[in-house]
């Protein structure tokens, strides 16, 4: 897994945890954390897919 994808995944997991804690305490600030989790999840998938496409293009150009 690419380093940026790993960092984005960690941010996503931390944002989900923060959202759960915020909602458990009755704070509506959890909505912001849910949005952050969604954004970082999309970033994770983007970096994973980009790395996969780069590996595929490197393999096809090397042949």
HELIX and SHEET records of a PDB file:
HELIX    1   1 UNK A    3  UNK A   24  1                                  22    
HELIX    2   2 UNK A   30  UNK A   62  1                                  33    
END                                                                             
